[in-house]
Amino acid sequence: MKLQRNYKFWFCTGSQDLYGDECLKNVAEHSRIIVEQLNKSGVLPFEVVLKPTLITNEVIRKTFNEANIDEDCAGVIVWCHTFSPAKSWILGLQEYRKPLLHLHTQFNEEIPYDTIDMDFMNENQSAHGDREWGHMVTRMGIERKVVVGHWTSQAVQEKIASWMRTAIGIVESSHVRVMRVADNMRNVAVTEGDKVEAQLKFGWEVDAYPVNEIAEAVGAVSESDTNALVDEYYDKYEILLEGRDPEEFKRHVAVQAQIELGFERFLEEKNYQAIVTHFGDLGALKQLPGLAIQRLMEKGYGFGAEGDWKVAAMVRIMKLMSAGMKDAKGTSMLEDYTYNLVPGKEGILQAHMLEICPSISEGPISIKCQPLSMGDREDPARLVFTSKEGTGIATSLIDLGDRFRLLINTVDCKKVEKPMPKLPVATAFWTPQPDFATGCEAWILAGGAHHTAFSYDVTAEQMGDWAAAMGIEAVFIDNNTTIRDFKKDLMLGNVVFGK
């Protein structure tokens, strides 16, 4: 599955013609150099494309509308080199619909003390022009990212790069289509939600299919294709028979291979990028999809268990945002299972029945075939591993009835103290920031779910910016969290976002 399109970001410089053609020539040249150097930096994940200097209402409006219809344009970066009368931007900004970054910089890093004169002051006037432009965007209530500093600074370039990945999550959100195989788990509240409102807010299409329709696609997979994929499994992963007959074990693994191929072909044919399953409605499927779902997630598909379409969509978006990232550590659906409450060693064991993405794994990945009480089917094969150490974020998008809230908890992933030889599933173990008790209390106060979309690579800031662009509440739990202040944040959210 292709995760990354050839997206580009437009660089639009604001100016005016009060200071003559020579000034405008310098503005254009400065902008060209900045764009050229940004692209050469090796920091930005996507190309920046220079656009002609924006001066008039007509040109500004035309440029923004062209950005809207260009499918390869994922956002616009604006910089006002000189004073740019912001009323000229109103129509263009009113009609613009994609992510927006305001780069508050200037061409020169240092004041040229020996030579500075009024011509230089008038030309290099972003301290003036950017404030004029920022006032108008604020007055219009337009969400944007502001990055401040000299354009050669690596810190500034890294902030632009980070925003670019957020912009991909914003733009791609309207392309996310989630296929629900059957419905959500009966009487469970947190996996439900308003799918119409989700489409209005996020652009997601969430459709349900009878399980046997996709089971037919699984059944149509040829034996030769299935066997070829089984061979790939046996080459790539350790096989843990644990006393089972090798041929019988392989037959169970083949069921998952057939499910992977059938599901993937069905998803591609119907143009879905995320999928949810439910162990209570498996129809003609011989096993609960386990290894198959893990492999699909690793390829970039979103997944949610027990019908949790919100998590499936969020996993897909976070995989898109981190696609192509150097030294990426992985993104997966996870579930809070059980606690370790030993003082000084507190943490939450994360797992699921089967379906954890191997992108977060560290060390060997094994195939096991074990009984599963849920699902009432034959023993499913699954990939078993432990996750990497490091800092990540666990996110939960919840439907509060009158609005959506995105809960973002920074967590510290660790290794468990001892092996768990009788637990035949992939696991992660983390302690929520700022500490176990505060993190858990805040999560529960905010209404966070037990399923999460987790990533080592996407940051809390990026997901907060994504939420802001979507017009929904974002709540952060991290090392700065106290329960007193957190309750105030929730109260403020109720005032701002509540209907």
Secondary structure, DSSP 8 states (H G I E B T S, - for coil): -------EEEEEEE--STT-HHHHHHHHHHHHHHHHHHHHSS--SSEEEE---B-SHHHHHHHHHHHHH-TTEEEEEEEESS---GGGGHHHHHH--S-EEEEE--S-SS--TTT--HHHHHHS-HHHHHHHHHHHHHHTT---EEEES-TT-HHHHHHHHHHHHHHHHHHHHTT-EEEEES---TT-STT---HHHHHHHH--EEEEE-HHHHHHHHHTS-HHHHHHHHHHHHHHSEE--TT--HHHHHHHHHHHHHHHHHHHHHHHHHT-SEEE--TT--TT-SS---HHHHHHHHHT-EEEGGG-HHHHHHHHHHHHHHTT-TT---EEEEEEEEEE-STT--EEEEE-SS---GGGEEEEEEEEE---STTSSS--EEEEEEE--EEEEEEEEEE-SSSEEEEEEEEEE---SS--TT--S-BEEEEESS-HHHHHHHHHHHT--SEEEEESSS-HHHHHHHHHHHT-EEEEESTT--HHHHHHHHHHHHHHH--
